[in-house]
Amino acid sequence: MIAHTPRVIVPLDFPDMLSAFGLAARLDPRKCAVKVGKELFTAAEAGLVRELVRRGFLVFLDLKFHDIPNTVAQACAAATRMGVWMIDVHATGGPAMMRAARQAVTQASDEMGRTAPLLIAVTVLTSLAAEDLLAVGMTGSLDEQVLRLARLAQESGLDGVVCSAHEAAALRAACGAKFKLVTPGIRPAGAALNDQARVMTPEAAIAAGADYLVIGRPITGAADPLAALDAINASIGAETKVPA
């Protein structure tokens, strides 16, 4: 049983179940949550998620649902029944879609007698820069778009948002202390940026107000993933105290 909620989320960005379980076996569910995204979920299906939950991991199901309200609601209810810890939808799906997702998650968890998973919204993907928003017809600055969508998500009853750590301070000020901020694009000092356009170190992200840090390749590509995870947890003061 996890006595606290880890702050680091490790993405299992693999093309098959065997590779995902290979990394999971080298991690400690007391020290991190794990994220299952589109590639792995499509390849391995729901059985992988249920097995990770059985092994004690908090699972962030990162499928970024974006469809008509009823379709998203049913998908979120199904995810809730799998026992996941966190689910995300696209805020650009609009308030009716987000409210339907909120209702479905609450109803499904109540029927199971369990605490509802966190339901969060994606604002602007961290791989996008200002010129990318202009290319798809979004006017205004990137920061304005993030804040607009975060407020819409909060008004629709969601628990938080996925955002760049560069937006964390402004969103914390605008949305309050209880609104969860999940930040990808986190790279320890000296790590490669890869395909992330807006990055921040773990220490700076926590100082800016982030609740959870999605950290991939610095952990998944390390020779010793657990040692890399331990170093990051130590850097943000999130070392797990394990009873003797």
WOLINUR-V473741 format. One record per backbone hydrogen bond with DSSP energy under -1.0 kcal/mol. NH is the residue of the N-H (numbers start at 0). CO is the residue of the C=O. Records with the same first field share a line. If there is no record, write none. Layout:
NH=CO  CO
This chain:
8=212
9=32
11=34
12=10
13=11
19=15
20=16
21=17
22=18
23=19
24=20
25=22
26=23
30=27
32=7
33=57
34=9
35=59
40=36
41=37
42=38
43=39
44=40
47=44
49=45
50=46
51=47
52=48
53=49
54=50
55=52
56=51
59=33
60=85
61=35  59
62=60
64=87
71=67
72=68
73=69
74=70
75=71
76=72
77=73
78=74
79=75
80=76
82=79
83=78
84=58
85=58
86=117
87=60
88=119
89=64
90=121
92=89
93=90
97=93
98=94
99=95
100=96
101=97
102=98
103=99
104=100
105=101
106=102
107=103
108=104
109=105
110=106
111=107
113=108
117=84
119=86
120=159
121=88
122=161
127=124
132=128
133=129
134=130
135=131
136=133
137=132
144=140
145=141
146=142
147=143
148=144
149=145
150=146
151=147
152=148
153=149
154=150
155=151
156=153
157=152
158=118
160=179
161=120
162=181
166=163
170=166
171=167
172=168
173=169
174=170
175=171
179=158
181=160
182=211
185=213
186=199
190=187
195=192
196=125
199=184
204=200
205=201
206=202
207=203
208=205
209=204
210=180
211=180
212=6
213=182
214=8
218=215
219=215
220=216
221=218
227=223
228=224
229=225
230=226
231=227
232=228
233=229
234=230
235=231
237=232
